[in-house]
């Protein structure tokens, strides 16, 4: 029976439309016929390029927590131990464990020859994710944040036999070296061609292209390479990482279906770009200390503001701890834990309960002082409300702080007149804290929450 189920999933993955903007509401996704939001707390991007990393064990951990996304780098870029003070960084493989798309001989890469071991691992990873219903955001390129990263990269001339990459690290992703651009075109096309059959993958052009000299022209060029080498009948979605924080996408590309932001807290990137009518993601967090509450709140806050994707950087996934059991040391800039992943699984489950395709951000709640609220509404019939006590604090460490004082809070709701059923949800356990009915008179109506700490969610339905 298990074999039959797996074969069915593989056949589905090879014939179904890949994950894409939902045709009825392109601010969200459609995957295997269902409206979808993407939620995860994933490893630091080395699952494919690091041969020591047991990606099956890792994907099993995401599936068990109810998460449905992994953000993974292609292997064109790598890091070295110590970068960003990340302990046991999966993007910084041990000597001899780095797997790149190109064949290596005597310490140098031949950028015209493919390493079959790499593409076998790439396909195996995406296939294993497909069997578990997990989407792979495959990030093709990344800027070089320091000379040490460029010095170990196959595209630097010292490290290849092809006499390309003679410029500095800030020239590598900018259409300045014709030979290097041809290498980048070829590897992008090869990766896309290898993964055409899978329905659970989409491509992000470049991680954080607002660093390291990456140009918008180069990004549009790579997007076109992806588009041109994809299956015209089953196109895979293209994502573009636009900025840290929040900003307006002022030069959108027609073939890009998802715009990603990093550290978008508060999630103003969503309202600032609502007129794009495209999915907005927060696909990297993780530099706000080690508290689970911080990243749980940021995830709820982003999706409840109308976002479509949330990914926390989870540093508890390391080689030897692919189940996410690594105790993250304090010097690492973020956190991650089995408890946090279960909590984010509850966030995804909450969205599975509501018709979010038909809902939109709504200004129907007045919170008390010290409480932040987000609301999504299907006007007149269903309202989802999220209350939390987190906020960014300028020049503080950590930069995002959460008030954990426990108590009941009273909000005011502006709803059409009539009867409502209220269900209060714990964000840390699958528990309905309280159910109650009340009548709205069509004006601002007070409603007191059950006692809680940090955050709480509420569903309001018409009977």
Secondary structure, DSSP 8 states (H G I E B T S, - for coil): -HHHHHHHHHHHHHHS--SEE-SS-TTSEEETTEEE-EEEEE--B-TTTBTT--HHHHHHHHHHTT--EEEEE-SSS---TTGGG-TT-TTS--TT-B--SEEEETTEEEEEEE-HHHHHHHHHHHHHHHHTT-EEEEEEEE--SSHHHHHT-TTSGGGBSS----S-GGGTTTT--HHHHHHHHHHHHHHHHHTTT-SSEEEEEEETTTSTT--HHHHHHHHHHHHHHS-TTS---EEEEEEES-----S--TT--EEEEES-SS-HHHHHTGGG-SEEEEEE---S-S-HHHHHHHHHHHHHTT-SEEEEE-TT-BTTBTTS-----TTSS----HHHHHHHHHHHHHHHTS-GGG-EE---EE--TT-EEEEEEETTTEEEEEEE-EEE-TT-SSSEEE----B--EEEEE--SEEEEEEEE-SSSS-EEEEEEEEE-SSEEEEE--SBSSEEEEEEE--
